[in-house]
Amino acid sequence: MPQEPVLLDGPALAHALGVDPALVRKWAQRGKLTRKGTDGRGRALYDYAEALKVHAEMRRRRPLEQAEQANGTTLATPP
């Protein structure tokens, strides 16, 4: 039986992931996070499991981007 998704607003999601709320907004603006609805105050809600996957993907890409900057190459494909 599938579990109900855990939905969090942007600031709560950022806190849970240990990132800046601006980063969560950036992910949403770039289409990496899907808005799942709004709370009673009209704030966007996001699926915590989806956000964990995005966060893990970004962490995997970060060392590659740092290496590219260090040696002036571009190895990663653009998002």
ABEGO torsion letter per residue (X at the ends): XBBBBBBBBAAAAAAAAGBBAAAAAAAAAAGABBBAEBBAAGBBBBBAAAAAAAAAAAAAAAAAAAAAAAAGBBABBBX
